[in-house]
Protein backbone atom coordinates (compact mmCIF):
# COMPACT_ATOMS: atom_id res chain seq x y z
CA UNK A 1 0.00 0.00 0.00
CA UNK A 2 1.46 3.36 -1.07
CA UNK A 3 1.48 6.49 1.05
CA UNK A 4 -1.26 7.98 -1.15
CA UNK A 5 -3.38 4.86 -0.55
CA UNK A 6 -3.06 5.40 3.19
CA UNK A 7 -4.00 9.06 2.81
CA UNK A 8 -6.97 8.34 0.51
CA UNK A 9 -9.71 9.05 3.04
CA UNK A 10 -8.18 12.24 4.52
CA UNK A 11 -7.59 13.54 0.99
CA UNK A 12 -11.17 12.75 -0.04
CA UNK A 13 -12.48 14.54 3.05
CA UNK A 14 -10.26 17.53 2.23
CA UNK A 15 -11.75 17.73 -1.27
CA UNK A 16 -15.24 17.50 0.23
CA UNK A 17 -14.56 20.34 2.69
CA UNK A 18 -13.09 22.58 -0.03
CA UNK A 19 -15.99 21.81 -2.37
CA UNK A 20 -18.67 22.60 0.21
CA UNK A 21 -16.80 25.77 1.25
CA UNK A 22 -16.72 26.99 -2.36
CA UNK A 23 -20.38 26.13 -3.06
CA UNK A 24 -21.49 27.83 0.17
CA UNK A 25 -19.45 30.88 -0.85
CA UNK A 26 -21.34 30.93 -4.14
CA UNK A 27 -24.64 30.47 -2.28
CA UNK A 28 -24.09 33.83 -0.55
CA UNK A 29 -22.36 35.50 -3.49
CA UNK A 30 -24.93 34.70 -6.22
CA UNK A 31 -27.99 36.43 -4.68
CA UNK A 32 -25.99 39.52 -3.69
CA UNK A 33 -24.31 39.77 -7.09
CA UNK A 34 -27.61 39.21 -8.91
CA UNK A 35 -29.28 42.08 -7.07
CA UNK A 36 -26.28 44.31 -7.77
CA UNK A 37 -26.99 43.65 -11.47
CA UNK A 38 -30.56 44.85 -10.96
CA UNK A 39 -32.24 41.44 -11.20
CA UNK A 40 -35.57 41.00 -9.45
CA UNK A 41 -36.70 38.12 -7.19
CA UNK A 42 -38.21 36.11 -10.04
CA UNK A 43 -34.89 36.04 -11.92
CA UNK A 44 -33.01 35.38 -8.70
CA UNK A 45 -35.19 32.34 -8.07
CA UNK A 46 -34.47 31.06 -11.56
CA UNK A 47 -30.71 31.45 -11.07
CA UNK A 48 -30.79 29.57 -7.78
CA UNK A 49 -32.84 26.78 -9.36
CA UNK A 50 -30.63 26.30 -12.44
CA UNK A 51 -28.15 23.78 -10.94
CA UNK A 52 -30.99 21.52 -9.82
CA UNK A 53 -32.06 20.51 -13.31
CA UNK A 54 -29.00 18.35 -13.99
CA UNK A 55 -29.47 15.92 -11.05
CA UNK A 56 -33.13 15.54 -11.98
CA UNK A 57 -32.37 14.78 -15.63
CA UNK A 58 -28.98 13.05 -15.48
CA UNK A 59 -28.68 11.27 -12.11
CA UNK A 60 -28.87 7.69 -13.47
CA UNK A 61 -26.76 8.25 -16.64
CA UNK A 62 -24.17 10.17 -14.62
CA UNK A 63 -23.90 7.30 -12.14
CA UNK A 64 -23.18 4.89 -15.00
CA UNK A 65 -20.59 7.25 -16.51
CA UNK A 66 -18.81 7.55 -13.14
CA UNK A 67 -18.74 3.77 -12.79
CA UNK A 68 -17.36 3.34 -16.31
CA UNK A 69 -14.41 5.73 -16.08
CA UNK A 70 -13.87 5.36 -12.34
CA UNK A 71 -14.89 7.67 -9.46
CA UNK A 72 -11.34 8.85 -8.74
CA UNK A 73 -10.87 10.16 -12.28
CA UNK A 74 -14.30 11.79 -12.27
CA UNK A 75 -13.60 13.44 -8.94
CA UNK A 76 -10.61 15.18 -10.53
CA UNK A 77 -12.43 15.99 -13.79
CA UNK A 78 -15.45 17.25 -11.89
CA UNK A 79 -13.39 19.54 -9.65
CA UNK A 80 -11.64 21.04 -12.68
CA UNK A 81 -15.05 21.55 -14.24
CA UNK A 82 -16.30 23.26 -11.09
CA UNK A 83 -13.39 25.70 -11.40
CA UNK A 84 -14.77 26.88 -14.75
CA UNK A 85 -17.77 28.42 -12.95
CA UNK A 86 -15.87 31.35 -11.38
CA UNK A 87 -13.81 31.63 -14.59
CA UNK A 88 -17.03 32.33 -16.50
CA UNK A 89 -17.85 35.11 -14.02
CA UNK A 90 -14.40 36.63 -14.43
CA UNK A 91 -14.46 36.35 -18.22
CA UNK A 92 -18.11 37.41 -18.68
CA UNK A 93 -19.12 39.65 -15.76
CA UNK A 94 -22.85 40.20 -15.76
CA UNK A 95 -26.00 38.18 -16.20
CA UNK A 96 -24.66 35.88 -18.95
CA UNK A 97 -21.60 34.90 -16.93
CA UNK A 98 -23.71 34.40 -13.81
CA UNK A 99 -26.17 32.10 -15.60
CA UNK A 100 -23.34 30.16 -17.22
CA UNK A 101 -21.62 29.69 -13.86
CA UNK A 102 -24.81 28.28 -12.33
CA UNK A 103 -25.17 25.75 -15.15
CA UNK A 104 -21.52 24.70 -14.86
CA UNK A 105 -21.88 24.25 -11.10
CA UNK A 106 -24.98 22.09 -11.48
CA UNK A 107 -23.46 19.85 -14.15
CA UNK A 108 -20.05 19.19 -12.61
CA UNK A 109 -21.18 19.07 -8.97
CA UNK A 110 -23.38 16.10 -9.87
CA UNK A 111 -20.31 14.11 -10.96
CA UNK A 112 -18.21 15.28 -8.01
CA UNK A 113 -20.92 14.25 -5.54
CA UNK A 114 -21.43 10.80 -7.09
CA UNK A 115 -17.66 10.22 -7.31
CA UNK A 116 -17.01 11.29 -3.72
CA UNK A 117 -19.76 9.07 -2.33
CA UNK A 118 -18.60 6.09 -4.40
CA UNK A 119 -15.00 6.51 -3.23
CA UNK A 120 -16.01 6.66 0.43
CA UNK A 121 -18.26 3.61 -0.01
CA UNK A 122 -15.34 1.65 -1.49
CA UNK A 123 -12.96 2.33 1.40
CA UNK A 124 -11.35 -0.63 3.15
CA UNK A 125 -9.76 1.29 6.01
CA UNK A 126 -11.03 -0.94 8.80
CA UNK A 127 -13.87 1.41 9.72
CA UNK A 128 -17.53 0.84 9.03
CA UNK A 129 -19.34 2.67 6.23
CA UNK A 130 -21.51 4.49 8.75
CA UNK A 131 -18.41 5.82 10.50
CA UNK A 132 -16.73 6.84 7.22
CA UNK A 133 -19.81 8.67 5.96
CA UNK A 134 -20.24 10.39 9.33
CA UNK A 135 -16.73 11.83 9.07
CA UNK A 136 -17.21 12.70 5.40
CA UNK A 137 -20.52 14.51 5.99
CA UNK A 138 -19.07 16.38 8.98
CA UNK A 139 -16.27 17.74 6.76
CA UNK A 140 -18.88 18.80 4.23
CA UNK A 141 -20.73 20.67 6.97
CA UNK A 142 -17.51 22.30 8.20
CA UNK A 143 -16.87 23.64 4.71
CA UNK A 144 -20.38 25.09 4.60
CA UNK A 145 -19.66 26.77 7.94
CA UNK A 146 -16.52 28.65 6.89
CA UNK A 147 -17.40 29.47 3.27
CA UNK A 148 -20.07 32.14 3.89
CA UNK A 149 -17.93 33.97 6.46
CA UNK A 150 -14.99 34.14 4.05
CA UNK A 151 -16.97 35.34 1.04
CA UNK A 152 -18.89 37.92 3.07
CA UNK A 153 -15.67 39.50 4.32
CA UNK A 154 -14.11 39.42 0.82
CA UNK A 155 -17.15 41.10 -0.77
CA UNK A 156 -17.17 43.84 1.88
CA UNK A 157 -13.46 44.60 1.69
CA UNK A 158 -12.55 43.86 -1.94
CA UNK A 159 -15.74 43.50 -4.01
CA UNK A 160 -17.38 40.79 -6.07
CA UNK A 161 -14.54 40.24 -8.54
CA UNK A 162 -12.19 39.38 -5.67
CA UNK A 163 -14.76 36.89 -4.38
CA UNK A 164 -14.82 35.19 -7.80
CA UNK A 165 -11.04 34.89 -7.67
CA UNK A 166 -11.18 33.47 -4.13
CA UNK A 167 -13.64 30.76 -5.19
CA UNK A 168 -11.48 29.95 -8.21
CA UNK A 169 -8.34 29.60 -6.08
CA UNK A 170 -10.14 27.33 -3.61
CA UNK A 171 -11.49 25.11 -6.39
CA UNK A 172 -8.08 24.87 -8.07
CA UNK A 173 -6.56 23.83 -4.74
CA UNK A 174 -9.30 21.22 -4.36
CA UNK A 175 -8.55 20.01 -7.91
CA UNK A 176 -4.92 19.52 -6.90
CA UNK A 177 -5.96 17.41 -3.92
CA UNK A 178 -8.38 15.48 -6.16
CA UNK A 179 -5.47 14.74 -8.48
CA UNK A 180 -3.64 13.13 -5.56
CA UNK A 181 -6.76 11.08 -4.83
CA UNK A 182 -6.74 9.92 -8.46
CA UNK A 183 -3.08 8.94 -8.26
CA UNK A 184 -3.71 7.02 -5.06
CA UNK A 185 -6.64 5.17 -6.63
CA UNK A 186 -4.81 3.88 -9.68
CA UNK A 187 -6.69 0.64 -9.30
CA UNK A 188 -9.92 2.66 -9.74
CA UNK A 189 -11.77 0.92 -6.96
CA UNK A 190 -15.49 1.24 -7.42
CA UNK A 191 -18.03 1.10 -4.66
CA UNK A 192 -19.58 -2.30 -4.03
CA UNK A 193 -23.11 -2.19 -5.30
CA UNK A 194 -26.06 -4.37 -4.51
CA UNK A 195 -28.16 -5.77 -7.35
CA UNK A 196 -31.07 -3.39 -7.67
CA UNK A 197 -34.72 -4.12 -8.23
CA UNK A 198 -35.95 -1.21 -10.38
CA UNK A 199 -39.24 -2.50 -11.78
CA UNK A 200 -42.56 -0.69 -11.46
CA UNK A 201 -43.71 -3.05 -8.73
CA UNK A 202 -40.57 -2.21 -6.79
CA UNK A 203 -41.20 1.52 -7.14
CA UNK A 204 -44.77 1.06 -5.88
CA UNK A 205 -43.46 -0.97 -2.97
CA UNK A 206 -40.94 1.73 -2.07
CA UNK A 207 -43.49 4.55 -2.32
CA UNK A 208 -45.76 2.59 0.03
CA UNK A 209 -42.95 2.01 2.54
CA UNK A 210 -43.46 4.14 5.65
CA UNK A 211 -39.72 4.64 6.15
CA UNK A 212 -39.39 6.01 2.62
CA UNK A 213 -42.44 8.21 3.15
CA UNK A 214 -40.93 9.74 6.28
CA UNK A 215 -37.61 10.22 4.50
CA UNK A 216 -39.16 12.08 1.57
CA UNK A 217 -41.51 14.16 3.70
CA UNK A 218 -38.68 15.29 5.95
CA UNK A 219 -35.78 15.71 3.50
CA UNK A 220 -37.80 17.28 0.65
CA UNK A 221 -39.77 19.49 3.02
CA UNK A 222 -36.66 20.74 4.79
CA UNK A 223 -34.89 21.14 1.44
CA UNK A 224 -37.77 23.26 0.13
CA UNK A 225 -37.65 25.66 3.06
CA UNK A 226 -33.83 25.88 3.02
CA UNK A 227 -33.75 26.55 -0.73
CA UNK A 228 -36.12 29.49 -0.38
CA UNK A 229 -34.10 30.72 2.59
CA UNK A 230 -30.83 30.45 0.69
CA UNK A 231 -32.22 32.33 -2.31
CA UNK A 232 -33.82 35.31 -0.60
CA UNK A 233 -32.52 35.72 2.96
CA UNK A 234 -29.15 37.28 1.97
CA UNK A 235 -30.91 39.80 -0.28
CA UNK A 236 -33.45 40.72 2.39
CA UNK A 237 -30.67 41.19 4.94
CA UNK A 238 -28.80 43.41 2.50
CA UNK A 239 -31.96 45.50 1.98
CA UNK A 240 -32.15 45.85 5.78
CA UNK A 241 -28.69 47.42 5.78
CA UNK A 242 -26.62 44.44 6.94
CA UNK A 243 -23.09 43.99 5.59
CA UNK A 244 -22.00 41.00 3.54
CA UNK A 245 -19.70 39.96 6.40
CA UNK A 246 -22.62 39.88 8.85
CA UNK A 247 -24.80 38.03 6.35
CA UNK A 248 -22.12 35.40 5.78
CA UNK A 249 -21.54 35.00 9.51
CA UNK A 250 -25.24 34.43 10.20
CA UNK A 251 -25.48 31.86 7.39
CA UNK A 252 -22.44 30.10 8.84
CA UNK A 253 -24.02 30.04 12.29
CA UNK A 254 -26.70 27.69 11.01
CA UNK A 255 -24.04 25.42 9.51
CA UNK A 256 -22.10 25.46 12.78
CA UNK A 257 -25.21 24.31 14.63
CA UNK A 258 -25.69 21.48 12.12
CA UNK A 259 -22.07 20.41 12.65
CA UNK A 260 -22.35 20.45 16.44
CA UNK A 261 -25.61 18.53 16.55
CA UNK A 262 -24.45 15.58 14.43
CA UNK A 263 -22.22 13.86 17.02
CA UNK A 264 -25.06 13.88 19.55
CA UNK A 265 -27.87 12.77 17.22
CA UNK A 266 -28.16 9.37 19.01
CA UNK A 267 -28.63 11.19 22.32
CA UNK A 268 -31.15 13.60 20.82
CA UNK A 269 -33.02 10.69 19.23
CA UNK A 270 -33.20 8.91 22.57
CA UNK A 271 -34.39 12.05 24.32
CA UNK A 272 -37.12 12.62 21.70
CA UNK A 273 -38.14 8.92 21.84
CA UNK A 274 -37.09 7.66 18.44
CA UNK A 275 -35.96 8.74 14.96
CA UNK A 276 -39.48 9.37 13.63
CA UNK A 277 -40.29 11.85 16.40
CA UNK A 278 -36.86 13.43 15.96
CA UNK A 279 -37.53 13.86 12.24
CA UNK A 280 -40.79 15.62 13.09
CA UNK A 281 -38.96 17.84 15.58
CA UNK A 282 -36.43 18.73 12.88
CA UNK A 283 -39.21 19.63 10.46
CA UNK A 284 -40.89 21.81 13.09
CA UNK A 285 -37.60 23.59 13.80
CA UNK A 286 -36.92 24.39 10.13
CA UNK A 287 -40.54 25.44 9.52
CA UNK A 288 -40.30 27.83 12.46
CA UNK A 289 -36.82 29.08 11.58
CA UNK A 290 -37.68 29.82 7.95
CA UNK A 291 -41.29 30.91 8.48
CA UNK A 292 -40.29 33.41 11.16
CA UNK A 293 -38.04 35.15 8.62
CA UNK A 294 -41.29 36.74 7.47
CA UNK A 295 -40.90 39.01 10.50
CA UNK A 296 -37.51 40.23 9.24
CA UNK A 297 -38.77 43.48 7.66
CA UNK A 298 -40.64 44.24 10.91
CA UNK A 299 -37.72 43.48 13.22
CA UNK A 300 -35.17 45.24 10.99
CA UNK A 301 -31.47 44.44 10.87
CA UNK A 302 -31.32 42.61 14.20
CA UNK A 303 -28.37 40.20 14.18
CA UNK A 304 -29.73 38.55 17.34
CA UNK A 305 -33.08 37.80 15.69
CA UNK A 306 -31.52 36.27 12.59
CA UNK A 307 -28.91 34.47 14.69
CA UNK A 308 -31.53 32.70 16.79
CA UNK A 309 -33.42 31.64 13.67
CA UNK A 310 -30.16 30.36 12.13
CA UNK A 311 -29.52 28.16 15.19
CA UNK A 312 -33.08 26.81 15.16
CA UNK A 313 -32.87 26.06 11.42
CA UNK A 314 -29.41 24.52 11.80
CA UNK A 315 -30.70 22.15 14.45
CA UNK A 316 -33.56 21.02 12.23
CA UNK A 317 -31.44 20.41 9.14
CA UNK A 318 -28.64 18.88 11.23
CA UNK A 319 -30.91 16.09 12.48
CA UNK A 320 -33.29 15.94 9.53
CA UNK A 321 -31.00 15.03 6.65
CA UNK A 322 -28.98 12.26 8.37
CA UNK A 323 -32.06 10.67 9.93
CA UNK A 324 -33.94 10.71 6.62
CA UNK A 325 -31.19 8.45 5.21
CA UNK A 326 -31.42 6.26 8.32
CA UNK A 327 -35.17 6.05 7.74
CA UNK A 328 -34.59 4.51 4.31
CA UNK A 329 -31.76 2.24 5.46
CA UNK A 330 -33.78 0.76 8.33
CA UNK A 331 -37.11 0.23 6.56
CA UNK A 332 -36.47 -0.44 2.86
CA UNK A 333 -35.36 -3.97 1.80
CA UNK A 334 -31.72 -4.30 0.80
CA UNK A 335 -32.36 -4.94 -2.91
CA UNK A 336 -34.54 -1.81 -3.12
CA UNK A 337 -32.44 0.48 -0.95
CA UNK A 338 -30.30 1.98 -3.69
CA UNK A 339 -33.38 2.84 -5.76
CA UNK A 340 -35.08 4.29 -2.68
CA UNK A 341 -32.10 6.54 -1.93
CA UNK A 342 -32.01 7.65 -5.58
CA UNK A 343 -35.72 8.47 -5.48
CA UNK A 344 -35.19 10.43 -2.27
CA UNK A 345 -32.38 12.45 -3.84
CA UNK A 346 -34.43 13.04 -6.99
CA UNK A 347 -37.28 14.44 -4.91
CA UNK A 348 -34.84 16.79 -3.18
CA UNK A 349 -33.46 18.04 -6.47
CA UNK A 350 -36.93 18.42 -7.96
CA UNK A 351 -37.70 20.70 -5.02
CA UNK A 352 -34.43 22.55 -5.63
CA UNK A 353 -35.51 23.10 -9.22
CA UNK A 354 -39.05 24.35 -8.55
CA UNK A 355 -39.09 26.03 -5.12
CA UNK A 356 -36.83 29.02 -5.94
CA UNK A 357 -38.75 29.77 -9.15
CA UNK A 358 -42.15 29.70 -7.46
CA UNK A 359 -40.74 31.50 -4.44
CA UNK A 360 -39.27 34.19 -6.69
CA UNK A 361 -42.61 34.81 -8.35
CA UNK A 362 -44.30 35.09 -4.95
CA UNK A 363 -41.62 37.42 -3.56
CA UNK A 364 -41.85 39.60 -6.67
CA UNK A 365 -45.62 39.86 -6.26
CA UNK A 366 -45.99 40.12 -2.47
CA UNK A 367 -42.56 40.67 -0.87
CA UNK A 368 -40.03 38.68 1.14
CA UNK A 369 -42.39 38.09 4.07
CA UNK A 370 -44.88 36.27 1.87
CA UNK A 371 -42.15 34.04 0.41
CA UNK A 372 -40.74 32.95 3.77
CA UNK A 373 -44.20 32.54 5.30
CA UNK A 374 -45.28 30.34 2.39
CA UNK A 375 -42.18 28.15 2.65
CA UNK A 376 -42.73 27.71 6.39
CA UNK A 377 -46.41 26.96 5.86
CA UNK A 378 -45.74 24.29 3.22
CA UNK A 379 -43.22 22.58 5.50
CA UNK A 380 -45.66 22.83 8.41
CA UNK A 381 -48.33 21.08 6.29
CA UNK A 382 -45.86 18.32 5.41
CA UNK A 383 -45.01 18.04 9.11
CA UNK A 384 -48.66 17.37 9.92
CA UNK A 385 -48.67 14.56 7.36
CA UNK A 386 -45.44 13.18 8.86
CA UNK A 387 -46.95 13.20 12.36
CA UNK A 388 -49.64 10.80 11.12
CA UNK A 389 -46.92 8.44 9.89
CA UNK A 390 -45.04 8.29 13.20
CA UNK A 391 -47.02 5.40 14.68
CA UNK A 392 -46.87 3.22 11.52
CA UNK A 393 -43.14 4.02 11.34
CA UNK A 394 -42.57 2.86 14.90
CA UNK A 395 -44.68 -0.26 14.38
CA UNK A 396 -42.61 -1.11 11.28
CA UNK A 397 -39.42 -0.53 13.29
CA UNK A 398 -40.58 -2.94 15.99
CA UNK A 399 -41.47 -5.53 13.36
CA UNK A 400 -38.06 -5.13 11.70
CA UNK A 401 -36.33 -5.65 15.05
CA UNK A 402 -37.93 -9.10 15.31
CA UNK A 403 -36.39 -10.23 11.99
CA UNK A 404 -32.90 -11.81 11.60
CA UNK A 405 -30.18 -9.23 10.92
CA UNK A 406 -29.48 -8.34 7.27
CA UNK A 407 -26.09 -7.80 5.65
CA UNK A 408 -24.89 -4.23 5.68
CA UNK A 409 -25.76 -2.06 2.68
CA UNK A 410 -22.77 -0.52 0.98
CA UNK A 411 -24.62 1.89 -1.26
CA UNK A 412 -23.33 5.44 -0.88
CA UNK A 413 -25.68 7.80 0.92
CA UNK A 414 -26.73 11.23 -0.33
CA UNK A 415 -27.12 14.66 1.42
Secondary structure, 3 states (H helix, E strand, C coil): CCHHHHCHHHHHHHHHHHHHHHHHHHHHHHHHHHHHCCCCHHHHHHHHHCCHHHHHHHHHHHHHHHHHHCHHHHHHHHHHHHHHHHHHHHHCCCHHHHHHHHHHHHHHHHHHHHHHHHHHHCCCCCCCHHHHHHHHHHHHHHHHHHHHHHHHHHHHHHCHHHHHHHHHHHHHHHHHHHHHHHHHCCCCCCCCCCCCCCCHHHHHHHHCCHHHHHHHHHHHHHHHHHHHHHHHHHHHHHHCCCCHHHHHHHHHHHHHHHHHHHCCHHHHHHHCCCHHHHHHHHHHHHHHHHHHHHHHHHHCCCHHHHHHHHHHHHHHHHHHHHHHHHHHHHHCCHHHHHHHHHHHHHHHHHHHHHHHHHHHHHHHHHCHHHHHHHHHHHHHHHHHHHHHCHHHHHHHHHHHHCCCCCCCCCCCCCC
